[in-house]
Amino acid sequence: MSSVLIYDATILTVDAENTVYECGWVAFLDGRITGTGPKATRPDTTPFDEVIALPGHLVMPGLINAHTHSAMVLFRGCSEGQSLLTMEGWYNSIREPELSLLASDIGPAVALSCAEMVLSGTTTFCDQYFFAEEIAEAAGKSGLRAVIAYGIVQLGDKDRGEDELAKAAAFIEKQRSADGRVIPWFGPHAPYVDNSEDLLRAEVDMAVKYGVGMHLHMAAGPEDNEQTLAQYGLTATQALSRDGFFAGRVHAAHCLDLSDEDIAIFAAAPAASVSYNATAGLRSGREGICPVVKLKAAGVTVALGTDNVAANNSYDMIAEMRVAGLVASHREGVAQPISSAELIRMATIEGAKALGLDHEIGSLEIGKAADIIAVDMRGPGYSETPDIETVLVYSGSGRDVTHVWVAGEDIVRDRMLQRADYQSIRSNYSATYQDFWARVERARQVA
């Protein structure tokens, strides 16, 4: 790889001190950051293979989408009037057409999702869905980093659960040996709702065996706690803790209905985190709102995610930061209980920590991977400010991202994908979309 120097930009490092360099610089070599600093310390440009001046830009770590289902772009716009955070809403609007999915549908769908993510500044995403092999292949082609949790939905079928667990183990074994940016995990879709207690215990054992994390939905809908409260007098979180679920790395999406006792379990766990998906939560119509302020006060790592684009419709993580801040203010009845700087940390270094990657990504520091984005702040909505983080969060847009590097590789330059042509990706997706929904309609007519 080549050596690159980016200069004449505002550098937001997201290091422990949230250091910002006006008219600063960042350099990287062979995919690793070699230095950052203010203008006065900028190195001689001569040794670098490429020197890029970005006046009027904010340069910062790549954004981390801590919860999504990238193949579900096929369902964008299909959940109006349905709450996807209830079993009924999910089953009625998503599960029935999902039965017509083919493995060949997944690649074009994930390719489009990855293009939308990286063009709006996301460099790493955490995914949970079926067809993990196809998702991994498409993510690998995109150049993004991805934690892909093999989605397991049992729905009361014991044989199906055992078969899916075996396939998940095979996926992990295969993917761990691959040389790429994709990291395999387990993905029990939701505890007790569609994964039995026996299967959950087997998933925990398997995750411990392979040393991988588990990504699941938790406290997302009213059904989540019903079975465990009726059977044990415990919430699902408490029942999972009793069964050793929190001994390893657990990354839980939504968490709208956590009790104080549940929060204490997360706080006491060695590696438990939450993906706060504010837009999806609002759109679902649920009364519950993730208790982010309480979670953070207890020391729990909280990241940000979009959820699928049937629930959200957008992969724009800058927009997600804004909604996350607004929703927290509404829940707490306090102006900005989470600062703009902290929202950015949740979308970068805290997301990296949630995925066990904070040693590698999430901040612009020497030795870390060069996962870097540049945001053009010269257009409408931006102006001189003493607080660049607040302007980004509450005035910014992912559409202002101009450059993206992942592990030092130039993935987006001047708003253009470098690995593939966006229009070709969109054309392939459009053909897949038409074919998929025609198949769904034929299945409905037969039924």
C-alpha positions as CSV (number, residue, x, y, z in Angstrom):
1,M,0.0,0.0,0.0
2,S,1.0,3.6,-0.4
3,S,1.7,6.3,2.1
4,V,-0.8,9.1,2.3
5,L,-0.9,12.5,3.9
6,I,-4.2,14.4,4.4
7,Y,-3.8,18.0,5.4
8,D,-5.4,21.4,5.7
9,A,-8.6,19.9,7.3
10,T,-10.1,19.9,10.7
11,I,-9.0,16.6,12.3
12,L,-11.4,15.1,14.8
13,T,-9.4,12.3,16.4
14,V,-12.0,10.9,18.9
15,D,-9.1,10.0,21.1
16,A,-9.5,9.9,24.9
17,E,-9.3,13.7,25.1
18,N,-11.5,14.3,22.0
19,T,-8.5,16.2,20.5
20,V,-9.4,18.4,17.5
21,Y,-6.7,19.9,15.2
22,E,-7.8,23.0,13.2
23,C,-6.0,23.0,9.8
24,G,-4.5,19.7,10.9
25,W,-3.1,16.6,9.3
26,V,-3.2,12.8,9.4
27,A,-0.8,10.4,7.8
28,F,-1.0,6.7,7.2
29,L,1.3,4.0,5.7
30,D,0.4,0.4,4.7
31,G,-3.1,0.9,6.1
32,R,-1.9,2.1,9.5
33,I,-2.1,5.6,11.0
34,T,1.4,7.0,11.5
35,G,0.6,10.4,12.9
36,T,-1.8,13.3,13.4
37,G,-1.3,16.8,14.5
38,P,-1.8,20.6,14.0
39,K,-0.5,22.5,11.1
40,A,2.8,23.5,12.8
41,T,3.8,19.8,13.1
42,R,2.9,18.8,9.5
43,P,5.6,16.5,8.1
44,D,7.4,17.2,4.8
45,T,5.3,16.1,1.9
46,T,8.1,14.7,-0.2
47,P,8.2,11.1,1.2
48,F,4.5,10.5,0.7
49,D,3.1,8.7,-2.4
50,E,-0.1,10.8,-2.2
51,V,-0.8,14.2,-0.6
52,I,-4.4,15.3,-0.3
53,A,-5.4,18.8,0.7
54,L,-9.0,19.0,2.1
55,P,-9.7,22.6,3.1
56,G,-13.2,23.0,4.6
57,H,-13.5,19.3,5.4
58,L,-13.8,17.5,8.7
59,V,-11.6,14.4,8.8
60,M,-12.6,11.8,11.4
61,P,-12.8,8.1,12.1
62,G,-15.1,6.0,10.0
63,L,-18.6,5.6,11.4
64,I,-19.7,2.2,12.8
65,N,-23.3,1.0,12.3
66,A,-23.7,-1.3,15.3
67,H,-26.9,-3.0,14.2
68,T,-28.5,-3.6,10.8
69,H,-29.8,-6.3,8.5
70,S,-28.2,-5.3,5.1
71,A,-30.1,-7.8,2.9
72,M,-33.4,-6.3,4.1
73,V,-33.0,-3.3,1.8
74,L,-35.4,-5.5,-0.3
75,F,-38.1,-4.5,2.2
76,R,-37.6,-0.8,2.2
77,G,-40.9,1.0,2.3
78,C,-42.8,-2.2,3.1
79,S,-43.7,-1.8,6.8
80,E,-45.9,1.3,6.8
81,G,-48.4,0.9,9.6
82,Q,-46.5,-2.0,11.1
83,S,-44.3,-2.1,14.2
84,L,-41.3,-4.2,13.4
85,L,-40.5,-4.3,17.1
86,T,-43.5,-6.6,17.8
87,M,-43.8,-10.2,16.8
88,E,-47.0,-9.5,15.0
89,G,-45.7,-6.6,13.0
90,W,-42.5,-8.4,12.1
91,Y,-44.3,-11.6,11.1
92,N,-47.0,-9.9,9.0
93,S,-44.8,-7.5,7.1
94,I,-41.4,-9.2,6.9
95,R,-41.5,-12.9,7.7
96,E,-44.1,-14.0,5.1
97,P,-42.3,-12.5,2.1
98,E,-39.0,-13.7,3.5
99,L,-40.1,-17.2,2.8
100,S,-39.6,-16.5,-0.9
101,L,-36.0,-15.3,-0.5
102,L,-33.3,-17.1,-2.5
103,A,-29.6,-17.1,-1.9
104,S,-29.1,-15.3,-5.2
105,D,-31.1,-12.3,-3.9
106,I,-28.7,-11.5,-1.1
107,G,-25.6,-10.4,-3.0
108,P,-27.2,-7.6,-5.0
109,A,-29.1,-6.4,-1.9
110,V,-26.1,-6.3,0.4
111,A,-24.0,-4.7,-2.4
112,L,-26.5,-1.8,-2.5
113,S,-26.6,-1.5,1.3
114,C,-22.8,-1.5,1.5
115,A,-22.7,1.2,-1.2
116,E,-25.2,3.4,0.7
117,M,-23.4,2.9,4.0
118,V,-19.9,3.7,2.8
119,L,-21.1,6.7,0.6
120,S,-22.5,8.2,3.8
121,G,-19.4,7.5,6.0
122,T,-19.9,4.1,7.5
123,T,-16.8,1.9,7.4
124,T,-17.9,-0.9,9.7
125,F,-21.3,-2.5,10.2
126,C,-22.7,-5.2,12.4
127,D,-25.2,-7.5,10.6
128,Q,-27.5,-10.3,11.7
129,Y,-29.6,-12.2,9.2
130,F,-30.1,-15.4,7.2
131,F,-27.8,-16.3,4.3
132,A,-24.7,-15.3,6.3
133,E,-22.3,-16.8,3.6
134,E,-23.8,-14.6,0.9
135,I,-23.7,-11.5,3.2
136,A,-20.1,-12.2,4.0
137,E,-19.2,-12.5,0.3
138,A,-20.9,-9.3,-0.7
139,A,-19.4,-7.4,2.3
140,G,-16.0,-8.6,1.4
141,K,-16.3,-7.3,-2.1
142,S,-17.4,-3.9,-0.9
143,G,-14.3,-3.3,1.1
144,L,-16.1,-2.5,4.4
145,R,-15.4,-4.1,7.7
146,A,-18.3,-6.2,8.9
147,V,-19.2,-8.3,11.9
148,I,-21.7,-10.8,10.6
149,A,-23.8,-12.7,13.1
150,Y,-25.4,-15.9,11.6
151,G,-29.1,-15.3,12.2
152,I,-30.9,-18.1,14.0
153,V,-34.7,-18.1,14.1
154,Q,-36.1,-21.4,15.5
155,L,-39.9,-20.5,15.9
156,G,-40.6,-23.6,17.9
157,D,-39.0,-26.1,15.5
158,K,-36.4,-28.1,17.4
159,D,-34.9,-29.7,14.3
160,R,-34.6,-26.4,12.6
161,G,-32.8,-24.9,15.6
162,E,-30.3,-27.7,15.7
163,D,-29.7,-27.5,11.9
164,E,-29.2,-23.8,12.1
165,L,-26.8,-24.1,15.0
166,A,-24.7,-26.5,13.0
167,K,-24.7,-24.3,10.0
168,A,-23.7,-21.3,12.1
169,A,-20.8,-23.2,13.5
170,A,-19.7,-24.2,9.9
171,F,-20.0,-20.5,8.9
172,I,-17.8,-19.4,11.8
173,E,-15.1,-22.0,11.0
174,K,-15.0,-21.1,7.4
175,Q,-15.1,-17.4,7.8
176,R,-12.5,-17.3,10.6
177,S,-10.0,-18.9,8.2
178,A,-10.7,-16.3,5.5
179,D,-8.3,-13.5,4.9
180,G,-10.5,-10.4,5.0
181,R,-12.3,-7.7,7.0
182,V,-15.3,-9.9,7.8
183,I,-15.7,-11.2,11.4
184,P,-18.2,-14.1,12.1
185,W,-20.4,-14.2,15.2
186,F,-23.5,-16.0,16.3
187,G,-26.9,-14.3,16.0
188,P,-29.8,-15.7,18.0
189,H,-32.5,-13.5,16.6
190,A,-34.4,-13.0,19.9
191,P,-34.3,-14.9,23.2
192,Y,-37.3,-17.0,24.1
193,V,-39.5,-15.3,21.5
194,D,-38.0,-17.3,18.6
195,N,-35.1,-19.2,20.2
196,S,-35.9,-21.8,22.8
197,E,-34.1,-22.0,26.1
198,D,-32.3,-25.2,25.2
199,L,-31.1,-23.6,21.9
200,L,-29.9,-20.5,23.7
201,R,-27.8,-22.6,26.0
202,A,-26.3,-24.5,23.1
203,E,-25.6,-21.1,21.4
204,V,-23.7,-19.9,24.5
205,D,-21.6,-23.1,24.6
206,M,-20.8,-22.7,20.9
207,A,-19.9,-19.1,21.2
208,V,-17.5,-19.9,24.1
209,K,-16.0,-22.7,22.1
210,Y,-15.2,-20.5,19.2
211,G,-14.5,-17.3,21.2
212,V,-16.9,-15.2,19.2
213,G,-19.6,-12.7,20.2
214,M,-23.4,-13.0,20.1
215,H,-25.6,-10.3,18.6
216,L,-29.3,-10.5,19.3
217,H,-32.4,-8.4,19.8
218,M,-33.3,-7.8,23.4
219,A,-36.2,-6.0,25.2
220,A,-37.4,-4.8,21.8
221,G,-41.1,-5.7,22.0
222,P,-43.8,-6.6,24.6
223,E,-43.4,-10.3,23.9
224,D,-39.8,-10.4,25.0
225,N,-40.3,-10.8,28.7
226,E,-43.7,-12.5,28.7
227,Q,-42.6,-16.1,28.7
228,T,-39.8,-15.7,31.3
229,L,-41.9,-13.6,33.6
230,A,-44.7,-16.2,33.5
231,Q,-42.3,-19.1,33.9
232,Y,-39.6,-17.8,36.2
233,G,-40.7,-14.4,37.4
234,L,-37.7,-13.0,35.6
235,T,-37.1,-10.7,32.7
236,A,-35.5,-12.2,29.6
237,T,-32.3,-10.4,30.5
238,Q,-32.3,-11.9,34.0
239,A,-33.1,-15.4,32.7
240,L,-30.3,-15.2,30.2
241,S,-27.9,-14.1,33.0
242,R,-29.0,-17.0,35.1
243,D,-28.1,-19.3,32.2
244,G,-24.6,-17.8,31.7
245,F,-25.4,-15.9,28.6
246,F,-23.4,-12.8,29.7
247,A,-20.2,-14.7,30.4
248,G,-18.9,-13.9,26.9
249,R,-19.3,-11.0,24.5
250,V,-23.0,-10.0,24.1
251,H,-24.1,-7.1,21.8
252,A,-27.9,-6.4,22.3
253,A,-30.0,-4.4,19.9
254,H,-32.8,-2.0,20.9
255,C,-33.2,-2.7,24.7
256,L,-36.2,-0.4,25.0
257,D,-37.7,-2.1,28.1
258,L,-34.7,-2.7,30.4
259,S,-35.3,-2.6,34.1
260,D,-32.8,-1.2,36.6
261,E,-31.9,-4.8,37.5
262,D,-31.4,-5.6,33.8
263,I,-29.1,-2.6,33.5
264,A,-27.1,-3.8,36.4
265,I,-26.6,-7.2,34.7
266,F,-25.2,-5.4,31.6
267,A,-22.9,-3.3,33.8
268,A,-21.6,-6.3,35.6
269,A,-20.9,-8.4,32.5
270,P,-17.3,-8.5,31.2
271,A,-18.3,-7.5,27.6
272,A,-21.9,-6.6,27.2
273,S,-23.0,-3.7,25.0
274,V,-26.2,-2.1,23.6
275,S,-27.0,-0.8,20.1
276,Y,-29.2,2.2,20.5
277,N,-31.4,2.4,17.4
278,A,-33.4,5.5,18.0
279,T,-35.0,6.1,14.6
280,A,-36.2,2.5,14.3
281,G,-37.6,2.7,17.9
282,L,-39.5,5.9,17.1
283,R,-40.9,4.6,13.9
284,S,-42.1,1.4,15.6
285,G,-44.6,3.4,17.8
286,R,-43.3,1.7,20.9
287,E,-43.7,3.6,24.1
288,G,-40.4,2.3,25.5
289,I,-37.2,4.3,24.7
290,C,-33.8,2.8,25.4
291,P,-32.5,4.2,28.7
292,V,-29.2,5.3,27.3
293,V,-28.4,7.8,30.0
294,K,-28.9,5.2,32.7
295,L,-26.9,2.6,30.8
296,K,-24.0,5.0,30.2
297,A,-24.0,6.1,33.9
298,A,-23.7,2.4,34.9
299,G,-20.7,2.1,32.6
300,V,-22.4,0.1,29.8
301,T,-21.0,0.5,26.3
302,V,-23.7,2.0,24.1
303,A,-23.2,2.2,20.3
304,L,-25.5,3.5,17.6
305,G,-27.3,1.5,14.8
306,T,-29.8,2.1,12.1
307,D,-31.6,-1.3,12.2
308,N,-32.9,-2.5,8.9
309,V,-34.1,0.0,6.3
310,A,-37.6,-1.3,6.5
311,A,-37.7,0.1,10.0
312,N,-35.5,3.1,9.4
313,N,-35.3,3.6,5.6
314,S,-31.8,5.2,5.8
315,Y,-28.2,4.1,6.6
316,D,-27.1,7.7,7.3
317,M,-25.3,7.5,10.6
318,I,-24.9,11.2,10.9
319,A,-28.7,11.5,10.8
320,E,-28.9,8.6,13.3
321,M,-26.7,10.6,15.8
322,R,-29.0,13.5,15.6
323,V,-32.1,11.4,16.2
324,A,-30.4,9.6,19.1
325,G,-29.6,12.9,20.8
326,L,-33.1,14.3,20.3
327,V,-34.8,11.1,21.6
328,A,-32.5,11.0,24.7
329,S,-33.5,14.7,25.4
330,H,-37.2,13.8,25.1
331,R,-36.9,10.7,27.3
332,E,-35.0,12.4,30.1
333,G,-36.8,15.8,29.9
334,V,-33.4,17.5,29.9
335,A,-31.6,19.5,27.2
336,Q,-28.9,17.4,25.6
337,P,-28.3,14.8,28.3
338,I,-25.9,13.3,25.8
339,S,-23.5,15.8,24.3
340,S,-22.7,16.0,20.6
341,A,-19.2,14.9,21.3
342,E,-20.5,11.8,23.1
343,L,-22.9,11.0,20.3
344,I,-19.9,11.0,17.9
345,R,-18.0,8.7,20.2
346,M,-21.0,6.3,20.3
347,A,-20.9,6.2,16.5
348,T,-17.2,5.6,16.4
349,I,-15.0,4.4,19.3
350,E,-17.9,3.1,21.4
351,G,-19.2,1.1,18.4
352,A,-15.7,-0.3,18.0
353,K,-15.6,-1.3,21.7
354,A,-19.0,-3.0,21.4
355,L,-17.7,-5.1,18.6
356,G,-14.3,-5.8,20.3
357,L,-12.4,-3.8,17.8
358,D,-11.5,-0.7,19.7
359,H,-7.8,-1.7,19.6
360,E,-8.0,-1.5,15.8
361,I,-10.6,1.2,14.8
362,G,-12.8,3.9,16.1
363,S,-10.3,6.8,16.6
364,L,-7.5,8.4,14.7
365,E,-4.5,7.3,16.7
366,I,-1.0,6.1,15.8
367,G,-1.0,2.3,15.1
368,K,-4.7,2.0,14.4
369,A,-6.1,1.0,11.1
370,A,-6.7,3.9,8.7
371,D,-10.5,3.8,8.7
372,I,-11.0,7.5,7.9
373,I,-13.8,9.7,6.4
374,A,-13.9,13.3,5.2
375,V,-17.0,15.4,5.4
376,D,-17.3,18.6,3.2
377,M,-18.5,21.4,5.5
378,R,-18.4,24.2,3.0
379,G,-22.1,23.9,1.9
380,P,-25.4,25.1,3.3
381,G,-26.0,24.3,6.9
382,Y,-22.4,24.7,7.9
383,S,-20.6,27.8,9.1
384,E,-17.9,29.0,11.5
385,T,-18.5,27.5,14.9
386,P,-16.7,27.0,18.3
387,D,-18.2,23.5,18.4
388,I,-17.5,21.4,15.3
389,E,-19.1,18.3,16.8
390,T,-22.5,19.9,17.4
391,V,-22.5,21.3,13.8
392,L,-21.8,17.8,12.4
393,V,-24.5,16.1,14.5
394,Y,-27.2,18.6,14.3
395,S,-26.5,20.2,10.9
396,G,-24.7,17.5,9.0
397,S,-25.6,14.8,6.6
398,G,-24.0,11.6,5.3
399,R,-24.5,13.1,1.8
400,D,-21.6,15.5,2.6
401,V,-19.1,12.6,2.9
402,T,-16.6,13.0,0.1
403,H,-13.7,10.5,0.9
404,V,-13.6,7.2,2.7
405,W,-10.6,5.0,3.4
406,V,-10.8,1.5,5.0
407,A,-7.5,0.0,6.2
408,G,-5.9,2.7,4.1
409,E,-7.7,1.7,1.0
410,D,-9.4,4.4,-1.0
411,I,-13.0,3.2,-1.1
412,V,-14.7,6.5,-1.9
413,R,-13.1,9.4,-3.6
414,D,-14.9,12.7,-4.5
415,R,-18.2,10.9,-3.6
416,M,-17.5,8.1,-6.1
417,L,-17.1,4.4,-5.2
418,Q,-13.7,3.1,-6.3
419,R,-14.2,-0.7,-6.2
420,A,-17.4,-0.7,-8.2
421,D,-19.7,1.5,-10.2
422,Y,-22.8,2.6,-8.2
423,Q,-25.1,2.6,-11.1
424,S,-24.2,-1.0,-11.9
425,I,-24.8,-1.9,-8.3
426,R,-28.2,-0.2,-8.4
427,S,-29.1,-1.8,-11.8
428,N,-28.3,-5.3,-10.5
429,Y,-30.3,-4.6,-7.3
430,S,-33.3,-3.3,-9.2
431,A,-33.5,-6.5,-11.3
432,T,-33.2,-8.6,-8.1
433,Y,-35.9,-6.5,-6.4
434,Q,-38.4,-7.0,-9.3
435,D,-37.7,-10.7,-9.4
436,F,-38.0,-11.2,-5.7
437,W,-41.4,-9.4,-5.3
438,A,-42.8,-11.1,-8.4
439,R,-41.9,-14.4,-6.6
440,V,-43.6,-13.2,-3.4
441,E,-46.7,-12.4,-5.3
442,R,-46.8,-15.8,-7.0
443,A,-46.4,-17.5,-3.6
444,R,-49.3,-15.4,-2.3
445,Q,-51.6,-16.4,-5.1
446,V,-50.8,-20.1,-4.6
447,A,-51.5,-19.7,-0.9
